Amino acid sequence: MQGIYTPTPLLRILKNCLSAPTCRSIIAHFEPFPYPSMAPKARKSLHIVMFPRLAFGHIIPFLDLSKIIAQKGHKISFVSTPRNIDRLRKLPPDLASSITLVKIPLPKLAELPENAEATMDINVAQMDSLKKAFVGLETGLTPFLEDSRRDWVIQDFVSHWQPPIAARIGISRAFFWIMNAWFLAFAGPTNAIISGFDDRAKPEDFMVPPKWIKFETKRAYRRFEADWIVRASQNEESGFSDFYRGVQEDEDHYEIWAPIKNWLDAQNKGSVVYVALGIQRKPPGCIESDSMKLPDGFEDRVTGPGIVWRSWAPQLKILSHESVGGFLTHCGCSSIVEGLMLGHPLIALPFLIDHGLTSRIIVEKQLGIEIPRDEQDGSFMRNSVANSIKLVMLEDDGKKL
C-alpha cells in the first residue's frame, strides 16, 4: 500500500482488512483532505461510499469489506443498480443501521437484454455494452456525492470517470483490488497502472515475465491465455469477472445444503472430487434462482456416482466435508484460498485473467497439478482430465501434494 497521505482511521481499517479472509488486496492512491476542517483527528467516524463493478465477483467482496469497516463504527453507502441491490441477502441486523444500500438506475441500452445489470446477466459479446452503461451511472452518482458530505470513496478498477468527480467535490479516494498480488505485479508498477502506460501489445509480450520483475521466475502466461489478454485490452474491457465465493451461515440456505450434505455423507472419506469452474450463474448472497446449461443426458449419466448442482452451492461447506479429497478448480483467487485453507490438493484448469499465473504458482509450490492442454489454443482432452484426477486421488505422487 502506498500513498500521498491518508487519515489514520481509514489506513488502519484497510490494513486490518487485508488480514480478513474475504479481502484480497487494496491499492490506495490516497489524496489529502483539501481543507483543515477534515484533519485526521477532527472526525472519529467516517462516511465511506463503496462503488463496485457490475459483477458479483466484485460486488460481494466489496460488501464484505463494507461490513468489516462498519463493524469499526463507520457509516457505509453501498452503491449499485436496483436489481443488483435487490439480489443481495439481507444485511446482518447489527449492521443494518450502518450500511445504506443506494440504488442508482442503470441507463438502458438496446444492446443489453432486459433487466441486465451485471456480468452474470449477459454474454461475452455484450460486455462492452455493459461497460458503456456503467459509465452512464455518472449522472446518478455525481449528485449523490454532492448532496451530502462523504469522507471517502472506495472504488473498483473500471470506474475511471469517478476520481475526477470526487476530486472536484473534495472526497478522498481509494482503489480496492480484489485480485491476487502476483497478477498485480505482472500487470505493472504503480506508476504504469495509474498512467495507463504499458508498451506490451503482442501475445508474446505476456508469455515472458515483465521487464520490471527483477528476480528470476518462470511465471508467465501461455499462448491461449496471452491471446485473451491482448483481445481484452484491445476491446477496452478487462473482463475481471473472477467468481467470488463466500459462504455465511444462513437458515435460508439450509434447503440448499441439506441434499448436498446427504449425498456427501454417503461417500467414503476423501473419495469425492469437487469440481467448480467459476461459471457466473448464481453467486453467493443472491436470492434469485438460475441454472447452468449442461449437455443433454449429462446429469443422468452422473447421478448416483456423482451429483450435479445447477445453481449456487455452499462451497466452503462442501470443501469442509470429510468425503472431499480433491478440488478441480479454475484457479479463481477465492477458490484457491478456500481449497488450500481446508488442505485439499488442487487440480488446476485455468481459463482467464489471473488464473494462468495462479496455476503456475500452484504447480511450482507443489500444491497441485495443472491439467495438460495445448499451450497454443488451450484445448484439452478428456483423458487429460481423467488422468490428472487419478494422479491426485489415487496415485502415490498425488499423496505428496
C-alpha positions as CSV (number, residue, x, y, z in Angstrom):
1,M,0.0,0.0,0.0
2,Q,1.4,3.4,-0.9
3,G,0.0,6.9,-1.0
4,I,0.5,10.6,-0.6
5,Y,-1.5,10.9,2.6
6,T,-4.4,9.2,4.4
7,P,-6.3,9.8,7.6
8,T,-5.2,7.4,10.2
9,P,-8.6,5.7,10.8
10,L,-9.1,4.5,7.3
11,L,-5.5,3.5,6.8
12,R,-5.8,1.3,9.9
13,I,-9.1,-0.2,8.8
14,L,-7.7,-1.0,5.3
15,K,-4.6,-2.6,6.8
16,N,-6.8,-4.7,9.2
17,C,-9.0,-5.7,6.3
18,L,-6.1,-7.2,4.4
19,S,-5.8,-9.9,7.0
20,A,-9.5,-10.9,6.6
21,P,-10.3,-14.0,4.6
22,T,-12.8,-12.2,2.4
23,C,-10.4,-9.4,1.3
24,R,-7.7,-9.7,-1.4
25,S,-5.6,-6.5,-1.8
26,I,-6.0,-2.8,-1.8
27,I,-4.2,-0.3,-3.9
28,A,-4.6,3.1,-2.4
29,H,-3.8,6.2,-4.4
30,F,-4.6,8.4,-1.5
31,E,-5.5,12.1,-1.8
32,P,-5.0,14.6,1.0
33,F,-8.0,16.3,2.5
34,P,-8.4,19.7,0.8
35,Y,-9.2,21.7,3.9
36,P,-8.2,21.8,7.6
37,S,-11.6,21.1,9.0
38,M,-11.3,17.5,7.9
39,A,-7.9,16.9,9.5
40,P,-7.4,13.3,10.7
41,K,-8.2,13.9,14.4
42,A,-11.3,16.0,13.6
43,R,-13.6,13.1,12.9
44,K,-13.9,9.8,14.8
45,S,-16.4,8.3,12.4
46,L,-16.1,8.3,8.6
47,H,-18.8,8.1,5.9
48,I,-17.5,5.9,3.1
49,V,-19.0,5.2,-0.3
50,M,-18.4,1.8,-1.8
51,F,-18.7,1.6,-5.6
52,P,-18.0,-1.8,-7.1
53,R,-18.1,-3.0,-10.7
54,L,-21.3,-4.5,-12.0
55,A,-20.1,-8.1,-11.4
56,F,-20.9,-10.2,-8.3
57,G,-17.3,-11.3,-8.3
58,H,-16.7,-7.7,-7.2
59,I,-20.0,-6.7,-5.5
60,I,-19.7,-9.5,-2.9
61,P,-16.1,-8.7,-1.7
62,F,-16.9,-5.0,-1.7
63,L,-19.9,-5.7,0.5
64,D,-17.8,-7.9,2.8
65,L,-15.3,-5.1,3.1
66,S,-18.2,-2.7,3.9
67,K,-19.3,-5.0,6.8
68,I,-15.7,-5.1,8.2
69,I,-15.5,-1.3,8.1
70,A,-19.0,-0.8,9.5
71,Q,-18.0,-3.0,12.4
72,K,-15.4,-0.4,13.3
73,G,-18.1,2.2,13.8
74,H,-18.2,3.9,10.4
75,K,-21.0,4.6,8.0
76,I,-21.2,3.0,4.6
77,S,-23.2,4.0,1.5
78,F,-23.1,0.9,-0.8
79,V,-23.9,2.0,-4.4
80,S,-25.0,-0.3,-7.2
81,T,-28.0,-0.7,-9.5
82,P,-31.5,-1.6,-8.3
83,R,-31.6,-5.2,-9.4
84,N,-28.1,-5.9,-8.1
85,I,-29.1,-4.4,-4.7
86,D,-32.3,-6.5,-4.7
87,R,-30.3,-9.7,-5.3
88,L,-28.2,-9.3,-2.2
89,R,-29.1,-11.1,1.0
90,K,-30.3,-9.1,4.0
91,L,-27.7,-7.2,6.0
92,P,-27.0,-8.6,9.5
93,P,-29.3,-6.8,12.0
94,D,-26.4,-5.3,13.9
95,L,-25.1,-3.6,10.7
96,A,-28.3,-2.6,9.1
97,S,-28.2,0.9,10.5
98,S,-24.6,1.4,9.5
99,I,-24.8,0.3,5.8
100,T,-27.2,2.1,3.4
101,L,-27.8,0.3,0.1
102,V,-28.1,3.0,-2.6
103,K,-29.8,2.2,-5.9
104,I,-28.8,4.2,-9.0
105,P,-30.6,3.1,-12.1
106,L,-28.5,1.7,-15.0
107,P,-29.1,3.6,-18.3
108,K,-30.9,1.3,-20.8
109,L,-29.1,0.3,-23.9
110,A,-30.7,-1.5,-26.9
111,E,-27.6,-3.8,-27.0
112,L,-28.3,-5.2,-23.5
113,P,-31.0,-7.7,-22.5
114,E,-34.0,-6.5,-20.4
115,N,-33.0,-6.2,-16.7
116,A,-29.4,-6.9,-17.4
117,E,-27.4,-5.2,-14.7
118,A,-24.4,-7.5,-14.0
119,T,-22.0,-9.7,-15.9
120,M,-24.0,-12.7,-14.9
121,D,-26.9,-11.4,-17.0
122,I,-25.1,-11.1,-20.3
123,N,-22.8,-13.0,-22.7
124,V,-19.2,-12.1,-23.6
125,A,-20.3,-10.2,-26.7
126,Q,-22.4,-7.8,-24.6
127,M,-19.6,-7.0,-22.1
128,D,-18.6,-3.7,-23.8
129,S,-22.2,-2.6,-23.8
130,L,-22.5,-3.2,-20.1
131,K,-19.3,-1.2,-19.6
132,K,-20.8,1.7,-21.6
133,A,-23.9,1.6,-19.5
134,F,-21.8,1.6,-16.3
135,V,-20.2,4.8,-17.4
136,G,-23.7,6.2,-17.6
137,L,-24.1,5.8,-13.9
138,E,-22.0,9.1,-13.6
139,T,-25.2,11.1,-14.0
140,G,-26.7,9.5,-10.9
141,L,-23.6,9.1,-8.8
142,T,-22.5,12.7,-9.1
143,P,-25.5,14.4,-7.4
144,F,-25.5,11.7,-4.8
145,L,-21.9,12.6,-3.9
146,E,-22.7,16.3,-4.0
147,D,-25.8,16.2,-1.9
148,S,-24.1,15.4,1.4
149,R,-20.6,15.2,2.8
150,R,-18.8,11.9,2.3
151,D,-15.3,11.3,3.5
152,W,-14.1,8.6,1.2
153,V,-15.0,6.7,-2.0
154,I,-13.6,3.2,-2.3
155,Q,-13.8,2.4,-6.0
156,D,-13.3,-0.5,-8.4
157,F,-11.0,-0.6,-11.4
158,V,-13.5,0.2,-14.1
159,S,-14.8,3.5,-12.8
160,H,-12.1,5.6,-14.4
161,W,-14.5,8.5,-14.6
162,Q,-15.3,8.6,-10.9
163,P,-12.0,10.0,-9.4
164,P,-12.2,13.4,-11.1
165,I,-15.7,13.8,-9.7
166,A,-14.6,13.0,-6.2
167,A,-11.6,15.3,-6.5
168,R,-13.8,18.2,-7.6
169,I,-16.1,17.7,-4.7
170,G,-13.2,17.2,-2.2
171,I,-13.7,13.5,-1.4
172,S,-10.7,11.2,-0.9
173,R,-10.4,8.0,-2.9
174,A,-9.0,4.5,-2.5
175,F,-8.9,1.7,-5.0
176,F,-9.9,-1.8,-3.8
177,W,-8.2,-4.5,-5.9
178,I,-9.8,-7.9,-5.4
179,M,-7.2,-9.9,-7.3
180,N,-4.0,-11.6,-6.0
181,A,-0.7,-9.9,-5.7
182,W,1.2,-11.8,-8.4
183,F,-1.3,-10.7,-11.0
184,L,-1.0,-7.1,-9.9
185,A,2.8,-7.4,-10.1
186,F,2.5,-8.8,-13.6
187,A,0.2,-6.0,-14.6
188,G,2.8,-3.4,-13.9
189,P,4.3,-1.0,-11.3
190,T,2.0,1.6,-9.7
191,N,3.0,4.4,-11.9
192,A,2.3,2.4,-15.0
193,I,-1.1,1.3,-13.7
194,I,-2.1,4.8,-12.8
195,S,-0.9,6.4,-16.0
196,G,-2.0,3.5,-18.2
197,F,1.4,3.2,-19.8
198,D,2.3,-0.3,-20.9
199,D,4.1,-1.0,-24.2
200,R,3.1,-4.7,-24.2
201,A,0.9,-5.2,-27.2
202,K,1.6,-8.7,-28.6
203,P,0.7,-12.1,-27.0
204,E,4.5,-12.9,-26.9
205,D,4.9,-9.9,-24.5
206,F,2.8,-11.7,-21.9
207,M,4.4,-15.1,-22.4
208,V,7.6,-14.0,-20.5
209,P,8.0,-12.2,-17.1
210,P,7.6,-8.4,-17.5
211,K,10.8,-6.3,-17.5
212,W,10.1,-4.8,-14.1
213,I,10.3,-8.2,-12.4
214,K,14.0,-8.3,-11.5
215,F,14.2,-11.7,-9.9
216,E,14.3,-15.0,-11.8
217,T,10.9,-16.5,-12.4
218,K,9.1,-18.7,-14.9
219,R,5.7,-17.3,-14.1
220,A,4.0,-16.1,-17.3
221,Y,1.0,-16.7,-19.5
222,R,0.7,-19.4,-22.1
223,R,-0.2,-18.6,-25.6
224,F,-4.0,-19.1,-25.4
225,E,-4.1,-17.1,-22.1
226,A,-1.9,-14.3,-23.6
227,D,-4.2,-14.1,-26.7
228,W,-7.2,-13.5,-24.4
229,I,-5.3,-10.7,-22.5
230,V,-4.5,-8.9,-25.8
231,R,-8.0,-9.2,-27.1
232,A,-9.4,-7.9,-23.9
233,S,-7.2,-4.9,-23.8
234,Q,-8.0,-4.1,-27.4
235,N,-11.7,-4.1,-26.6
236,E,-11.1,-1.9,-23.6
237,E,-12.8,-4.4,-21.4
238,S,-10.6,-6.1,-18.9
239,G,-13.0,-8.9,-18.1
240,F,-12.2,-9.2,-14.4
241,S,-15.1,-11.4,-13.6
242,D,-13.5,-13.9,-11.2
243,F,-16.3,-15.9,-9.5
244,Y,-16.1,-14.9,-5.8
245,R,-17.4,-17.4,-3.4
246,G,-18.1,-16.6,0.2
247,V,-20.4,-18.5,2.4
248,Q,-22.1,-17.3,5.6
249,E,-24.4,-19.2,7.9
250,D,-28.0,-18.6,7.0
251,E,-31.0,-20.6,7.7
252,D,-32.5,-19.7,4.3
253,H,-29.7,-21.8,2.7
254,Y,-30.2,-24.9,4.7
255,E,-32.5,-26.3,2.0
256,I,-29.6,-25.9,-0.5
257,W,-27.0,-27.5,1.8
258,A,-29.2,-30.4,3.0
259,P,-29.4,-32.5,-0.2
260,I,-25.7,-31.9,-1.0
261,K,-24.7,-32.9,2.6
262,N,-26.9,-36.1,2.4
263,W,-25.1,-37.2,-0.7
264,L,-21.6,-36.3,0.7
265,D,-22.4,-38.2,3.9
266,A,-23.0,-41.4,1.9
267,Q,-19.5,-41.2,0.3
268,N,-16.2,-42.6,1.6
269,K,-13.8,-40.3,3.3
270,G,-11.6,-38.5,0.8
271,S,-13.2,-40.1,-2.2
272,V,-15.0,-37.1,-3.8
273,V,-13.6,-34.7,-6.3
274,Y,-15.3,-31.3,-6.1
275,V,-15.5,-29.6,-9.5
276,A,-16.2,-25.8,-9.6
277,L,-15.1,-23.8,-12.6
278,G,-16.3,-20.3,-11.6
279,I,-19.3,-20.1,-14.0
280,Q,-21.3,-17.0,-13.1
281,R,-24.9,-18.2,-12.7
282,K,-25.9,-17.5,-9.1
283,P,-23.2,-16.1,-6.8
284,P,-23.4,-16.3,-3.0
285,G,-25.6,-13.7,-1.5
286,C,-28.1,-13.8,-4.3
287,I,-31.7,-14.8,-3.9
288,E,-32.8,-15.4,-7.5
289,S,-32.6,-18.9,-8.9
290,D,-30.8,-19.7,-12.1
291,S,-29.3,-22.8,-13.7
292,M,-26.5,-24.0,-15.8
293,K,-26.8,-25.3,-19.3
294,L,-25.4,-28.9,-19.4
295,P,-25.0,-31.3,-22.3
296,D,-28.1,-33.5,-22.9
297,G,-28.1,-36.6,-20.8
298,F,-25.1,-35.5,-18.7
299,E,-26.9,-35.3,-15.4
300,D,-28.5,-38.8,-15.9
301,R,-25.1,-40.3,-16.5
302,V,-23.6,-38.6,-13.4
303,T,-26.4,-39.0,-10.9
304,G,-25.6,-41.7,-8.4
305,P,-21.8,-41.9,-8.6
306,G,-21.9,-38.1,-8.6
307,I,-24.1,-35.1,-8.1
308,V,-24.8,-32.1,-10.3
309,W,-25.8,-28.9,-8.6
310,R,-27.2,-26.4,-11.1
311,S,-27.3,-23.2,-9.0
312,W,-25.2,-21.5,-6.3
313,A,-23.6,-24.1,-4.0
314,P,-22.1,-23.6,-0.5
315,Q,-18.5,-24.1,-1.5
316,L,-16.9,-23.8,2.0
317,K,-19.3,-26.3,3.4
318,I,-18.6,-28.7,0.6
319,L,-14.8,-28.3,0.9
320,S,-15.1,-28.8,4.6
321,H,-16.8,-32.2,4.3
322,E,-14.6,-35.2,5.1
323,S,-15.6,-37.0,1.9
324,V,-14.0,-34.4,-0.3
325,G,-10.4,-35.4,-1.2
326,G,-9.6,-33.2,-4.2
327,F,-10.6,-29.9,-5.8
328,L,-10.7,-29.3,-9.6
329,T,-10.7,-25.5,-9.9
330,H,-10.5,-22.7,-12.5
331,C,-8.0,-21.1,-10.1
332,G,-10.1,-18.1,-9.1
333,C,-8.4,-16.4,-6.1
334,S,-11.1,-17.1,-3.6
335,S,-11.4,-20.7,-4.6
336,I,-7.7,-21.2,-4.2
337,V,-7.7,-19.7,-0.8
338,E,-10.6,-21.9,0.4
339,G,-9.2,-25.1,-1.1
340,L,-5.8,-24.6,0.5
341,M,-7.3,-23.4,3.8
342,L,-9.0,-26.8,4.0
343,G,-6.0,-28.8,2.9
344,H,-7.1,-30.1,-0.5
345,P,-4.7,-30.8,-3.4
346,L,-5.7,-28.7,-6.3
347,I,-6.3,-29.9,-9.9
348,A,-6.0,-26.7,-11.9
349,L,-7.8,-25.9,-15.2
350,P,-7.2,-22.1,-15.6
351,F,-9.1,-20.0,-18.1
352,L,-8.8,-16.2,-17.9
353,I,-7.2,-13.2,-16.3
354,D,-5.0,-14.2,-13.3
355,H,-5.9,-17.9,-13.5
356,G,-2.9,-19.0,-15.5
357,L,-0.4,-17.2,-13.3
358,T,-2.1,-18.7,-10.2
359,S,-1.9,-22.2,-11.7
360,R,1.9,-21.8,-12.4
361,I,2.4,-21.0,-8.7
362,I,0.3,-23.9,-7.6
363,V,2.4,-26.3,-9.5
364,E,5.7,-24.6,-8.6
365,K,4.8,-24.8,-4.9
366,Q,3.7,-28.5,-5.2
367,L,0.2,-27.6,-4.1
368,G,-1.4,-29.3,-7.0
369,I,-1.1,-30.1,-10.7
370,E,-2.3,-28.4,-13.9
371,I,-4.3,-30.4,-16.4
372,P,-2.2,-30.8,-19.6
373,R,-3.5,-28.9,-22.6
374,D,-2.5,-27.4,-25.9
375,E,-0.5,-24.3,-25.0
376,Q,-1.4,-22.6,-28.2
377,D,-5.2,-22.8,-28.2
378,G,-5.9,-24.1,-24.7
379,S,-7.7,-27.2,-25.9
380,F,-7.6,-30.3,-23.8
381,M,-8.8,-34.0,-24.0
382,R,-11.0,-35.8,-21.5
383,N,-8.2,-38.3,-20.9
384,S,-6.0,-35.5,-19.7
385,V,-8.7,-34.5,-17.1
386,A,-9.3,-38.1,-16.1
387,N,-5.6,-38.9,-15.7
388,S,-5.0,-35.7,-13.7
389,I,-7.8,-36.6,-11.3
390,K,-6.5,-40.2,-10.9
391,L,-3.0,-38.9,-10.2
392,V,-4.2,-36.7,-7.4
393,M,-6.8,-39.0,-5.9
394,L,-5.3,-42.5,-6.3
395,E,-1.6,-42.5,-7.1
396,D,1.3,-42.2,-4.7
397,D,2.6,-39.0,-6.3
398,G,-0.7,-37.3,-5.6
399,K,-0.4,-38.1,-1.9
400,K,2.8,-35.9,-1.8
401,L,0.8,-32.8,-2.7
